[in-house]
Amino acid sequence: MTVAQMLRVGNRLSNCSVTEEGYKALASALRSNPSHLMELDLTGNDPGQSGVKKVNDLLQDPDCQLKTLRFLSPAAEEACQYVNRVVGKNPLLQKELNLSKHELGDTRVNQIAALLQDKHCQLNTLTLSGCSITEKQSLMLTSALKSNPSHLRELNLSWNKLRDSGVKNLSDLLMNPQFKLEKLQL
């Protein structure tokens, strides 16, 4: 699908197999020819790291008319906003995320899990040390990592309340050949 075709179909490009190249072309087209497009839905596509950066840069452009850009699930979007407030960085543009000593609770762990499941998330290192993560919450994280296992290389869950069943969930994850974890801290 060309950029012109994408823009003609309107503001919904969700689940249209738009890849990194498509994101770049779309950002370029919207930057070079500012349209009156106010809302764009790109959820369910695979932008790659540079695609996320191009779209993020586009939103910072004062000539861009877009007011709403969706490319994450609502829970993953909330996780991004939370992480941005806490660490001052967009987690989609980072390879490392450290939320140590932030008591997350079920809602935040669920949001972080949604972020980890999303194709846009390219984290290599996740540090959740001392976050009071429970065995139930570790199951949420483990399930998320099972659905998007290929990027994470380091995971730190030390100083949490995982218990035996939480550790068992993690050990089951380690059996997955797609899960490329190199360092696990408990």
N, C-alpha and C positions, 0 to 999 in steps of 0.2 A: 504494500500500500504506500503510495507516495504521500508526501507531506500535504500537498494540495488536496488529495483524496481524504486524508485524515481530517483536515480542517473543514471540508465540505460536509462530512458526516455529522458535524456538530461538536458538542462538548463532551460526548461520551466515547472514550476510547478504551474503556475497561475491558480486560480480557481479550484484547485484539492482537496478541503476540507482538506487541511493539517491543523491540530490542534496544540495545544501547545505541545503535546507529539511528534508529527511529527517534529516540529521545533527543539526540544531538541535532538531527535535521529539524525536528519540531521546535526546539529552542532557538535554532538559527533562524527559522522562518518567522517565528513570533518576534524575535529581536529586530530583524531587518525590515519587517513589514508589520508594525504594530497594528493589531486588529482590535475590534471591539469585543473580543472574546473575554468574558468576565469569569467564567467557570470552566474548568477542565478536569475530567475524571479519567485518570490513567491507572486505576487500581487493577491488580492482577497481571501486570506486564513486567518484563524483566529488563530494567534499564542499565544494569551494570553500574559500577562505581562512577564512571565518567558521566553517564546519563543522569544520575542523581545530582551530580555537581552542576551540570549544565542547566538543569531545571531549577535548582536552588539559586544559581547565579541569575537566572532569568527573573526570578521573583524579587531579587534585590535591585533590578534595573528600574529606575524611576519612570521609564517610558512604557513599561509593561502594564497593561490594563487588567491582567488577571487578578482577581480578588480571592478566588478560591481554587486551589489546586489540590486534588486528591490523588494520591498514589499509594496510600497505605490504608489498611483496615482502620476503623475508628479506634480500636484498642492500641494498635501500634502507633497511630498518630498521637494519642494521649501519652504514650510512653516517650515518644520523641519530645513532646512539649515538656514533660517532666524532666527528662535528662537534660534538655537545654537549660531549664531553670536551675538545676542542681549543679551541673558541671560547666555550663556556659558553652556547650558545643553540640552541634547536631550529630547524633550517633550514627546517622547514615553516611556521614562523611569521615568517620573515624574507623580505625582498625582496632582501637583499644577503648574499653569502657570500664571505669572503676567507680562503683557505687558503694564502696566499703563504708561500713558504719552508718548507713542510712537504713533505718527500720522500714522495710518496704510494705509489709502486710499483704494480704491476699490480692487486693485490687492492683497494687503496683507490680507484684510478681506476675499476675495475669497479663498486665500490659507489657512487661518486659518479655514474657513468653511470646506474646503476639508479635512483638518486634523481632524476636529471634526467628520466628517462623516465616517472616516476610522475605521475599526474594531480594528486597532492597538492602537488607541487613548483611553487611560483609565483615562483621567483627571477627578478629583473630583472637583477641584476648578479652575475657569477661571476668571481672573481679567483683564478687559479691561477699566479701569477707565481713563477718560481724553484722550481718543484715537481719538476724533473727529468722532466717528461713527455716520453715518447718518441713517435716516429711511430706505433708500434703503439697506444699509449695514446690518442693523439689520435684515432685511428680509433674507439676505444671511445666517446670523448666525442662525436665527430661523429655516430656512429650513434644515440646517445641523443638528441641534439639534433634529429635528423631526425624522431624519433618523437614529440617533444613540443616543437615549434618556436615556439610562439606567445608565450611569456612573456619569454624572455631578450632584453634590450636591449643589455647590455654584457658583453663577454667579454675577459678579459685572460689571455693565454697567453705573455706575454713571459718571456724568460730560461728557455726550455725547449729541448728537443732535438727539435723537430718535424720538421726536415729538409724536403726538397722534397715528399715524399709526404704528410706531415702537413699542410702548407700547402695542397696540392692538395685534400685531403679537406675542409678548411675552405672553400676557394673553391667547391667543389661545393655545400656547404651554403648558401652565400650566394646561389646561383642559385634556391633554393627560395623561391617567393613567400610562403609561410606563415612563413618565418623572418624576423622583424622586427628583427634585430640592427642597432643604430645605431652601435655603437662596438666595434671589434675591435683589440686591441693584441697585436702580435707582436714 
